[in-house]
Amino acid sequence: MNRTWEAKLKQIEERASCYERKPLSSVYRPRLSKPEEPPSIWKLFYRQTEAFNFVKSCKEDVHVFALECKVGDGQRIYLVTTYTQLWFYYKSRKNLLHCYEVIPENAVCKLYFDLEFNKLANPEADGKKMVALLIEHVCKALQELYRVNCSAEDVFNLDSSTHEKFSCHLIFQLPDVAFKDNIHVGNFVRKILQPAFHFIASEDDDRIPETTNHGFSHFSATPTKQGISFSKTSSEKDIGESGMLNSKKLERLGSAKQSSPDLSFLIVKNNKGEKHLFVDL
């Protein structure tokens, strides 16, 4: 009993001596688990510009993260903190689950994709299969354009889907490879998705109403605006030339379809029935 008390007394004396050598700060500064770590930075902003301006004034390696105020309402607040600090709280706080890092302009970044579609408007769409096909297409494009080898194993798939919306974020973890900035990423993505854009454009062309004149059908070469239509009387020569142009156009579309990969799986509908890409550009 006496030995136990003596041991406790010794611990108290050692602790008191430690506090005398290193007194507590008069101003409380929150820290992580280890006292030797630098003071934490955890500051919220309502404007992205203010958050980045604050980052410029910090000596620490801090970053900007966007958080949803309420899930689904689209409003964001911006958090400035370190990776270590974010991960420390991210593991235990549910309100941090809907967050992402905001990459500043002109900053080197990895190849990434935001993918989403409305499940109710696309009941037959298989999101997982679409993601797999997109990754396969991107890997082929990286090999052809930059001689960079990659596979699905090099891709982080961060899924945040709900019952109403399929949503995921892909990050290509390419060893020793990055893009100069997100503008270069956007240019690359638009380049490799050109066949999908052409596919939507060709379908829109097919929906242009036909004008019947003397038993001949042809597409009007005059632009049409909503609520206002422009038309002119066509001669047989005009009709013949129009038919020839349309034939050439179909030939070009046909050859393009043969040489370009089939990216029709990327096309989905919004809640109004309008077609757009599965990829958020």
Rosetta silent file (secondary structure, phi, psi, omega in degrees, C-alpha in Angstrom):
SEQUENCE: MNRTWEAKLKQIEERASCYERKPLSSVYRPRLSKPEEPPSIWKLFYRQTEAFNFVKSCKEDVHVFALECKVGDGQRIYLVTTYTQLWFYYKSRKNLLHCYEVIPENAVCKLYFDLEFNKLANPEADGKKMVALLIEHVCKALQELYRVNCSAEDVFNLDSSTHEKFSCHLIFQLPDVAFKDNIHVGNFVRKILQPAFHFIASEDDDRIPETTNHGFSHFSATPTKQGISFSKTSSEKDIGESGMLNSKKLERLGSAKQSSPDLSFLIVKNNKGEKHLFVDL
SCORE:     score description
SCORE:     0.000 S_00000001
   1 L     0.000  -46.742  179.900    0.000    0.000    0.000 S_00000001
   2 H   -63.481  -38.814 -179.781    2.786    2.401    0.981 S_00000001
   3 H   -64.005  -40.325  178.805    4.731    1.540   -2.178 S_00000001
   4 H   -62.834  -44.016  179.490    1.694    2.312   -4.350 S_00000001
   5 H   -64.517  -40.612  179.149    1.210    5.666   -2.648 S_00000001
   6 H   -63.663  -38.419  179.190    4.905    6.507   -2.997 S_00000001
   7 H   -65.581  -42.830  178.838    4.783    5.689   -6.723 S_00000001
   8 H   -64.849  -41.314  179.324    1.752    7.940   -7.250 S_00000001
   9 H   -62.286  -39.087  178.934    3.374   10.748   -5.266 S_00000001
  10 H   -64.904  -40.032  178.058    6.492   10.467   -7.402 S_00000001
  11 H   -63.232  -40.667  179.717    4.405   10.707  -10.589 S_00000001
  12 H   -64.796  -42.570  179.373    2.661   13.838   -9.284 S_00000001
  13 H   -63.815  -40.208  178.501    5.981   15.466   -8.406 S_00000001
  14 H   -65.313  -40.246  178.747    7.380   14.666  -11.856 S_00000001
  15 H   -65.210  -40.954  178.622    4.269   16.110  -13.525 S_00000001
  16 H   -64.136  -40.221  178.599    4.502   19.281  -11.402 S_00000001
  17 H   -64.488  -37.652  178.976    8.174   19.644  -12.306 S_00000001
  18 H   -64.440  -42.402  179.517    7.296   19.244  -15.993 S_00000001
  19 H   -67.286  -30.410  177.310    4.668   22.016  -15.783 S_00000001
  20 H   -68.518  -39.075  179.389    7.195   24.298  -14.076 S_00000001
  21 H   -73.291  -37.219 -177.955    9.659   23.786  -16.918 S_00000001
  22 L  -128.187   80.186 -178.040    6.961   24.076  -19.629 S_00000001
  23 L   -66.109  154.107  178.312    4.068   26.174  -18.307 S_00000001
  24 L   -66.648  144.737  179.188    0.719   26.134  -20.123 S_00000001
  25 L   -68.935  143.902  178.613    0.175   28.914  -22.640 S_00000001
  26 L   -69.556  -27.342  177.806   -2.088   31.742  -21.517 S_00000001
  27 L  -106.216  121.640 -178.046   -3.836   31.595  -24.909 S_00000001
  28 L   -73.241  129.458  176.192   -5.360   28.218  -25.748 S_00000001
  29 L  -125.398  115.846 -178.046   -4.406   26.900  -29.161 S_00000001
  30 L   -64.345  139.650  179.058   -6.067   23.668  -30.282 S_00000001
  31 L  -131.681  171.400  174.365   -3.664   20.985  -31.444 S_00000001
  32 L   -82.340 -154.755 -170.205   -3.847   17.450  -32.695 S_00000001
  33 L   -69.061  -26.949 -175.292   -2.781   14.446  -30.654 S_00000001
  34 L  -107.081  127.212 -178.344    0.895   15.416  -30.235 S_00000001
  35 L   -60.937  -27.569 -176.902    1.879   18.593  -28.328 S_00000001
  36 L   -76.208  -10.370  179.400    4.971   19.073  -30.478 S_00000001
  37 L   -73.112  152.749 -178.374    2.850   19.521  -33.618 S_00000001
  38 L   -66.455  159.265  178.282    2.219   23.106  -34.821 S_00000001
  39 L   -56.472  142.223 -177.440   -1.029   24.885  -33.881 S_00000001
  40 L   -76.419  153.544  174.600   -3.945   23.738  -35.991 S_00000001
  41 L  -120.948  122.114 -177.686   -5.622   25.915  -38.610 S_00000001
  42 L  -146.922   90.764 -172.600   -9.337   25.415  -39.077 S_00000001
  43 E  -129.564  135.236 -177.309  -11.029   28.446  -40.591 S_00000001
  44 E  -105.130  144.323  178.110  -14.308   28.720  -42.514 S_00000001
  45 E  -136.067  149.732  177.733  -15.176   31.192  -45.273 S_00000001
  46 L   -90.875  -14.276  179.278  -18.349   31.866  -47.222 S_00000001
  47 L  -122.888  137.357 -178.247  -16.459   32.929  -50.352 S_00000001
  48 H   -62.918  -38.573 -179.424  -13.874   30.899  -52.223 S_00000001
  49 H   -61.186  -42.028  179.427  -11.787   33.989  -52.998 S_00000001
  50 H   -63.846  -37.848  179.513  -11.490   34.858  -49.301 S_00000001
  51 H   -63.701  -45.220 -179.333  -10.373   31.311  -48.516 S_00000001
  52 H   -69.317  -33.833  175.827   -7.583   31.387  -51.111 S_00000001
  53 H   -64.155  -37.634  177.785   -6.461   34.840  -49.969 S_00000001
  54 H   -66.854  -38.856  178.386   -6.151   33.480  -46.434 S_00000001
  55 H   -58.203  -40.556 -179.396   -4.104   30.519  -47.718 S_00000001
  56 H   -63.107  -26.272 -178.353   -1.608   32.955  -49.260 S_00000001
  57 H   -87.963   -6.265 -176.803   -1.075   34.554  -45.840 S_00000001
  58 L   -92.951  140.589  174.656   -0.358   31.227  -44.089 S_00000001
  59 L   -83.425  -26.683 -179.329    3.111   29.793  -43.603 S_00000001
  60 L   -73.250  160.915  178.665    1.701   26.314  -43.006 S_00000001
  61 L   -83.171   81.983 -177.443    0.893   23.911  -45.856 S_00000001
  62 L  -106.809  162.842 -176.751   -2.869   24.493  -45.862 S_00000001
  63 E  -139.809  165.501 -179.195   -5.493   23.818  -48.525 S_00000001
  64 E  -104.552  131.052  178.359   -9.050   24.852  -49.393 S_00000001
  65 E  -124.992  139.335  178.166  -11.908   22.362  -49.076 S_00000001
  66 E   -96.736  133.083  178.972  -15.534   22.872  -50.108 S_00000001
  67 E  -121.309  142.868  175.166  -18.247   21.637  -47.745 S_00000001
  68 E   -79.847  128.517  176.906  -21.967   21.353  -48.385 S_00000001
  69 L   -62.685  -50.752  173.676  -23.987   23.476  -45.965 S_00000001
  70 L  -134.982  134.734 -175.403  -26.909   21.074  -46.339 S_00000001
  71 L   -59.145  122.481  175.396  -26.702   17.929  -48.426 S_00000001
  72 L    95.220  -11.093 -176.980  -28.319   18.522  -51.797 S_00000001
  73 L   -87.229   -9.331  175.722  -28.957   22.271  -51.540 S_00000001
  74 L    83.304  -11.450 -179.523  -25.893   23.187  -53.633 S_00000001
  75 L   -81.408  143.158 -176.151  -24.617   25.841  -51.212 S_00000001
  76 E  -125.786  148.423  164.241  -20.963   25.630  -50.150 S_00000001
  77 E  -121.414  159.293 -171.407  -18.745   26.943  -47.410 S_00000001
  78 E  -119.994  125.768 -177.594  -14.961   26.797  -47.679 S_00000001
  79 E  -104.764  134.133  174.323  -12.652   25.322  -45.078 S_00000001
  80 E  -111.704  119.868  179.059   -8.934   26.113  -44.833 S_00000001
  81 E  -163.395 -177.426  178.460   -6.873   23.512  -43.005 S_00000001
  82 L   -93.689  164.108  176.163   -4.089   20.946  -43.451 S_00000001
  83 H   -60.229  -42.285 -178.188   -4.448   17.439  -44.863 S_00000001
  84 H   -62.333  -45.425 -179.197   -3.566   15.985  -41.451 S_00000001
  85 H   -64.079  -44.487 -179.373   -6.137   18.086  -39.640 S_00000001
  86 H   -61.167  -46.318 -177.787   -8.887   17.307  -42.153 S_00000001
  87 H   -65.922  -34.097  179.758   -8.259   13.567  -42.008 S_00000001
  88 H   -59.234  -42.706 -178.718   -8.164   13.647  -38.190 S_00000001
  89 H   -91.432  -25.638 -178.118  -11.740   14.989  -38.063 S_00000001
  90 H   -60.032  -34.922 -176.289  -13.003   13.471  -41.318 S_00000001
  91 L   -68.860  -21.002 -173.450  -12.907    9.979  -39.796 S_00000001
  92 L  -119.004  -11.870 -176.904  -15.280   10.895  -36.973 S_00000001
  93 L  -110.587  118.543 -178.432  -17.552   13.686  -38.255 S_00000001
  94 H   -67.917  -27.905 -177.843  -20.396   12.768  -40.587 S_00000001
  95 H   -73.793   -3.369  176.650  -20.907   16.378  -41.680 S_00000001
  96 H   -99.821    1.329 -176.642  -17.492   16.282  -43.381 S_00000001
  97 L   -66.223  -35.435 -179.002  -18.368   13.376  -45.669 S_00000001
  98 L   -94.539   73.678  179.801  -19.608   15.667  -48.465 S_00000001
  99 E  -144.362  158.989  178.301  -16.429   17.637  -49.049 S_00000001
 100 E  -154.730  155.531  178.704  -13.711   17.959  -51.656 S_00000001
 101 E   -79.510  138.442  177.115  -10.518   19.903  -52.169 S_00000001
 102 L   -94.073  116.316 -179.177  -10.732   22.971  -54.404 S_00000001
 103 L   -82.892  121.865 -179.638   -7.795   22.997  -56.821 S_00000001
 104 L   -69.121  156.880  177.590   -6.624   26.586  -57.460 S_00000001
 105 L   -62.549  149.259  178.012   -6.145   27.867  -60.981 S_00000001
 106 L    66.014   15.990  177.742   -2.721   27.354  -62.571 S_00000001
 107 L   -99.935  140.661  176.116   -1.916   24.575  -60.090 S_00000001
 108 L   -60.308  135.052 -177.250   -0.525   21.236  -61.213 S_00000001
 109 E  -145.376  163.279  177.960   -3.263   18.633  -60.875 S_00000001
 110 L   -86.535  162.689  176.585   -4.117   15.031  -61.565 S_00000001
 111 L   -71.924  129.481 -177.328   -6.564   13.845  -64.185 S_00000001
 112 E  -142.766  158.709  178.463  -10.044   13.706  -62.669 S_00000001
 113 E  -139.271  137.270  169.244  -13.672   13.230  -63.719 S_00000001
 114 E  -105.005  121.500 -175.372  -16.987   14.166  -62.109 S_00000001
 115 E  -122.915  133.313  177.306  -19.680   11.728  -63.225 S_00000001
 116 E  -163.259  153.756  171.517  -23.380   11.862  -62.463 S_00000001
 117 E  -158.343  157.847  179.032  -26.852   11.236  -63.831 S_00000001
 118 E   -79.274  120.105 -176.983  -30.435   11.189  -62.599 S_00000001
 119 L   -66.991  -37.129 -178.409  -31.446    7.581  -61.912 S_00000001
 120 L   -67.082  -34.833 -179.865  -35.164    8.229  -62.358 S_00000001
 121 L   -81.585  -13.263 -178.657  -34.604    9.787  -65.794 S_00000001
 122 L  -134.169   66.505 -174.592  -32.253    6.945  -66.824 S_00000001
 123 L   -63.345  -25.376 -177.554  -33.743    3.719  -65.422 S_00000001
 124 L   -92.960   -4.182 -176.850  -31.776    1.477  -67.810 S_00000001
 125 L   -73.430  132.175  177.410  -28.386    3.132  -67.195 S_00000001
 126 L  -104.724   96.505 -174.233  -25.786    0.928  -65.495 S_00000001
 127 H   -57.271  -44.705 -177.706  -23.533    3.408  -63.690 S_00000001
 128 H   -63.907  -40.935  178.845  -20.800    0.934  -62.746 S_00000001
 129 H   -67.053  -39.465  178.862  -20.531   -0.391  -66.298 S_00000001
 130 H   -62.914  -40.576  178.534  -20.444    3.158  -67.698 S_00000001
 131 H   -64.300  -43.545 -179.862  -17.609    4.070  -65.331 S_00000001
 132 H   -61.926  -41.793  179.363  -15.643    0.960  -66.326 S_00000001
 133 H   -67.239  -38.094  178.483  -16.048    1.752  -70.044 S_00000001
 134 H   -64.840  -44.681  178.860  -15.002    5.375  -69.509 S_00000001
 135 H   -59.834  -42.215  178.570  -11.864    4.340  -67.611 S_00000001
 136 H   -61.372  -42.878  179.730  -10.986    1.926  -70.419 S_00000001
 137 H   -65.582  -42.665 -179.320  -11.437    4.683  -73.022 S_00000001
 138 H   -65.110  -41.256  179.592   -9.342    7.192  -71.035 S_00000001
 139 H   -62.444  -40.132  177.410   -6.524    4.680  -70.539 S_00000001
 140 H   -64.510  -40.853 -179.747   -6.394    4.028  -74.292 S_00000001
 141 H   -65.781  -40.425  178.289   -6.317    7.778  -74.984 S_00000001
 142 H   -62.748  -37.780  179.154   -3.477    8.342  -72.497 S_00000001
 143 H   -69.191  -43.510 -177.004   -1.477    5.602  -74.183 S_00000001
 144 H   -70.782  -39.459 -174.874   -2.125    6.894  -77.709 S_00000001
 145 H   -88.008  -36.950 -172.690   -1.541   10.594  -76.977 S_00000001
 146 H  -124.421    0.173 -176.561    1.120   10.555  -74.250 S_00000001
 147 L    58.504   37.534  178.390    2.450    6.969  -74.128 S_00000001
 148 L  -104.375  124.343 -179.916    1.259    6.737  -70.523 S_00000001
 149 L   -91.084  133.788  175.493    0.239    3.289  -69.320 S_00000001
 150 L  -157.381  166.686  178.745   -2.601    2.961  -66.828 S_00000001
 151 L  -147.767 -177.851 -179.940   -5.489    0.699  -65.884 S_00000001
 152 H   -61.917  -23.937  179.260   -8.507    0.655  -63.581 S_00000001
 153 H   -68.665  -18.092 -179.404   -6.143   -0.201  -60.713 S_00000001
 154 H   -93.389    9.350 -173.696   -4.638    3.299  -61.021 S_00000001
 155 E  -116.973  127.599  170.818   -7.999    5.035  -60.520 S_00000001
 156 E   -84.329  125.038  178.831   -9.591    6.149  -57.254 S_00000001
 157 E  -111.239  102.674 -178.266  -13.360    5.777  -57.527 S_00000001
 158 E   -98.739  101.731 -174.346  -15.061    7.931  -54.883 S_00000001
 159 E   -92.348  128.044  176.977  -18.749    7.018  -54.994 S_00000001
 160 L  -130.449   36.730 -176.381  -21.315    9.359  -53.441 S_00000001
 161 L   -69.985  154.026  174.593  -24.460    8.020  -55.115 S_00000001
 162 L  -124.201 -175.832  178.189  -27.930    8.288  -53.595 S_00000001
 163 L   -66.056  -28.528 -176.264  -31.265    6.648  -54.405 S_00000001
 164 L   -96.437  -26.405 -172.810  -32.057    9.468  -56.838 S_00000001
 165 E  -135.422  133.720  169.757  -28.644   10.243  -58.345 S_00000001
 166 E   -87.346  128.640 -176.659  -25.635    8.257  -59.476 S_00000001
 167 E  -150.475  130.826  174.926  -22.546   10.275  -58.613 S_00000001
 168 E  -153.093  161.366 -178.701  -18.854    9.503  -58.392 S_00000001
 169 E  -125.347  122.929  179.784  -15.487   11.213  -58.666 S_00000001
 170 E  -103.828  134.050  175.327  -12.584    9.541  -60.467 S_00000001
 171 E  -125.596  120.836  179.929   -8.955   10.455  -59.776 S_00000001
 172 E   -86.452  112.211 -179.119   -6.246    8.955  -61.978 S_00000001
 173 L   -91.307   77.938 -176.077   -3.229    8.196  -59.787 S_00000001
 174 L   -90.540  122.267 -178.199   -0.613    8.100  -62.544 S_00000001
 175 L   -59.613  123.949  175.887    2.969    7.602  -61.280 S_00000001
 176 L    59.629   25.172 -179.755    5.109   10.681  -62.008 S_00000001
 177 L  -131.523  131.801  176.195    2.432   12.081  -64.333 S_00000001
 178 L  -153.279  164.699  177.133    0.293   15.197  -63.866 S_00000001
 179 E   -97.063  152.564 -177.091   -1.287   17.954  -65.933 S_00000001
 180 L   -57.782  -43.092  176.891   -0.009   21.525  -65.901 S_00000001
 181 L  -163.120  179.112 -176.757   -3.364   22.810  -64.604 S_00000001
 182 H   -71.414  -16.816  174.324   -7.094   22.075  -64.752 S_00000001
 183 H   -67.672  -42.862  177.257   -7.376   23.969  -68.055 S_00000001
 184 H   -65.438  -35.936  175.665   -5.093   21.389  -69.666 S_00000001
 185 H   -61.272  -46.178 -179.953   -7.167   18.647  -68.048 S_00000001
 186 H   -61.424  -40.342  178.536  -10.325   20.147  -69.562 S_00000001
 187 H   -63.559  -41.717  178.829   -8.743   20.357  -73.021 S_00000001
 188 H   -63.881  -45.326 -178.108   -7.682   16.709  -72.843 S_00000001
 189 H   -63.133  -44.850  179.616  -11.127   15.559  -71.674 S_00000001
 190 H   -64.067  -34.755 -179.891  -12.946   17.490  -74.409 S_00000001
 191 H   -65.372  -47.109 -175.493  -10.574   16.105  -77.030 S_00000001
 192 H   -77.433  -13.718  178.934  -11.091   12.451  -76.119 S_00000001
 193 L  -102.160    9.717  179.993  -14.877   12.911  -75.775 S_00000001
 194 H   -54.150  -41.733  178.763  -15.342   14.534  -79.198 S_00000001
 195 H   -57.275  -34.639  178.920  -17.107   11.432  -80.628 S_00000001
 196 H   -69.590  -39.925  176.502  -19.783   11.761  -77.934 S_00000001
 197 H   -62.310  -42.824  179.608  -20.299   15.445  -78.768 S_00000001
 198 H   -63.731  -36.352 -179.564  -20.598   14.561  -82.465 S_00000001
 199 H   -63.426  -44.954  178.539  -23.109   11.832  -81.615 S_00000001
 200 H   -64.913  -41.790 -179.483  -25.378   14.298  -79.774 S_00000001
 201 H   -63.703  -39.790 -179.676  -24.977   16.865  -82.577 S_00000001
 202 H   -66.725  -36.247  177.415  -25.890   14.305  -85.252 S_00000001
 203 H   -68.006  -36.925  177.272  -29.029   13.336  -83.330 S_00000001
 204 H   -64.622  -39.234  178.488  -29.991   17.010  -83.047 S_00000001
 205 H   -63.239  -37.415 -179.366  -29.530   17.395  -86.821 S_00000001
 206 H   -66.809  -21.891 -178.241  -31.819   14.418  -87.417 S_00000001
 207 L   -87.264   -4.488  179.645  -34.558   16.149  -85.424 S_00000001
 208 L   -63.604  126.816 -176.212  -34.623   19.244  -87.694 S_00000001
 209 L   -62.388  139.993  179.877  -38.146   19.325  -89.229 S_00000001
 210 L   -86.334  146.243  177.653  -38.325   18.473  -92.915 S_00000001
 211 E  -110.715  123.676 -177.833  -39.964   20.829  -95.429 S_00000001
 212 E   -94.005  129.851 -179.122  -41.916   19.213  -98.260 S_00000001
 213 E  -144.926  111.690  179.929  -41.883   20.978 -101.646 S_00000001
 214 L    57.395   39.665  175.526  -43.159   19.360 -104.856 S_00000001
 215 L    81.908   -3.928  179.409  -42.744   15.889 -103.446 S_00000001
 216 E  -101.528  144.022  175.829  -39.078   16.427 -102.473 S_00000001
 217 E  -112.384  133.603  178.180  -37.833   16.409  -98.874 S_00000001
 218 E  -153.434  158.927  176.415  -34.806   18.419  -97.856 S_00000001
 219 L   -85.779  135.064  178.435  -33.301   20.142  -94.830 S_00000001
 220 L   -69.793  134.373  178.949  -33.568   23.911  -94.828 S_00000001
 221 L   -85.490   -3.191 -178.074  -30.198   25.635  -95.017 S_00000001
 222 L   -91.001  137.118 -178.678  -31.630   28.704  -93.295 S_00000001
 223 L   -64.064  149.626  178.805  -31.191   28.984  -89.521 S_00000001
 224 L  -119.623  127.225  177.204  -34.227   28.504  -87.319 S_00000001
 225 E  -108.898  157.331 -178.316  -34.717   30.399  -84.073 S_00000001
 226 L   -61.317  123.821  177.564  -37.204   29.647  -81.352 S_00000001
 227 L    85.458  -13.266 -178.841  -40.560   31.148  -82.250 S_00000001
 228 E  -132.655  129.268  178.037  -39.321   32.477  -85.625 S_00000001
 229 L  -120.637  142.739  178.536  -38.796   30.441  -88.773 S_00000001
 230 L  -114.968  134.133  179.536  -37.113   31.549  -91.972 S_00000001
 231 L  -145.115  159.675  177.038  -37.904   29.872  -95.280 S_00000001
 232 L  -147.690  156.463 -179.862  -37.433   30.476  -98.976 S_00000001
 233 L   -74.748  131.959 -176.683  -38.678   28.924 -102.155 S_00000001
 234 L  -108.976  138.315  174.621  -36.256   26.341 -103.510 S_00000001
 235 L   -86.515  172.870  179.012  -35.738   25.425 -107.118 S_00000001
 236 H   -62.818  -32.786  178.938  -34.966   21.905 -108.290 S_00000001
 237 H   -64.915  -43.759  179.118  -31.311   22.946 -108.550 S_00000001
 238 H   -61.597  -42.212 -178.282  -31.322   24.107 -104.936 S_00000001
 239 H   -64.396  -41.087  179.462  -32.999   20.882 -103.881 S_00000001
 240 H   -62.933  -44.154  178.904  -30.468   18.832 -105.794 S_00000001
 241 H   -64.269  -39.240  179.592  -27.563   20.709 -104.235 S_00000001
 242 H   -63.354  -42.978  179.108  -29.163   20.371 -100.813 S_00000001
 243 H   -63.570  -37.926  179.031  -29.567   16.639 -101.306 S_00000001
 244 H   -65.045  -42.143  179.405  -25.945   16.359 -102.431 S_00000001
 245 H   -63.425  -41.778  179.945  -24.740   18.256  -99.352 S_00000001
 246 H   -65.695  -36.837  178.333  -26.816   16.065  -97.084 S_00000001
 247 H   -63.622  -43.918  178.623  -25.436   12.940  -98.767 S_00000001
 248 H   -63.882  -37.949 -179.929  -21.884   14.154  -98.233 S_00000001
 249 H   -63.862  -42.688  179.257  -22.721   15.013  -94.645 S_00000001
 250 H   -64.636  -37.280  177.988  -24.080   11.514  -94.045 S_00000001
 251 H   -63.191  -42.255  179.122  -20.953   10.027  -95.617 S_00000001
 252 H   -63.900  -42.719  179.088  -18.767   12.093  -93.280 S_00000001
 253 H   -63.629  -40.164 -179.856  -20.848   11.047  -90.291 S_00000001
 254 H   -64.616  -44.154  179.158  -20.688    7.431  -91.376 S_00000001
 255 H   -66.775  -34.661  178.872  -16.918    7.477  -91.786 S_00000001
 256 H   -65.578  -39.895  179.904  -16.555    9.291  -88.455 S_00000001
 257 H   -65.380  -35.277 -178.734  -18.626    6.623  -86.723 S_00000001
 258 H   -70.544  -37.455 -175.483  -16.463    3.894  -88.250 S_00000001
 259 H   -88.475  -23.742 -176.567  -13.159    5.491  -87.194 S_00000001
 260 L   -94.400  150.112  177.224  -14.240    6.899  -83.810 S_00000001
 261 L   -68.055  152.522  179.464  -14.915    4.833  -80.685 S_00000001
 262 L   -81.180  106.137  179.792  -18.527    4.293  -79.685 S_00000001
 263 L  -110.599   24.014 -179.467  -19.115    6.639  -76.745 S_00000001
 264 H   -63.345  -21.521  179.480  -22.903    6.546  -76.865 S_00000001
 265 H   -66.589  -15.830 -179.551  -22.845    5.015  -73.362 S_00000001
 266 H   -81.911   -9.207 -174.163  -21.817    8.461  -72.049 S_00000001
 267 E   -92.517  125.042  179.779  -25.097   10.066  -73.115 S_00000001
 268 E  -130.689  175.733  179.363  -27.817   10.350  -70.476 S_00000001
 269 E  -114.072  146.907  172.753  -30.980   12.383  -69.950 S_00000001
 270 L   -87.944 -175.754 -176.194  -31.732   15.031  -67.365 S_00000001
 271 L   -69.490   -8.011  175.844  -35.060   15.278  -65.540 S_00000001
 272 L   -98.803    0.806 -179.600  -36.469   17.242  -68.510 S_00000001
 273 L    86.443    4.582 -179.863  -35.579   14.509  -70.990 S_00000001
 274 L   -83.126  139.943 -177.408  -32.752   16.515  -72.570 S_00000001
 275 E   -86.105  140.373  176.396  -29.642   14.580  -73.569 S_00000001
 276 E  -156.255  178.269 -176.690  -26.224   15.477  -72.226 S_00000001
 277 E   -83.521  148.064  174.199  -22.978   13.780  -71.250 S_00000001
 278 L   -63.184  -26.142 -178.398  -22.497   11.571  -68.216 S_00000001
 279 E   -89.167  129.119  178.409  -19.266   13.542  -67.640 S_00000001
 280 L   -85.540  110.127 -177.234  -19.608   16.905  -65.911 S_00000001
 281 L   -95.946    0.000    0.000  -17.414   19.316  -67.905 S_00000001
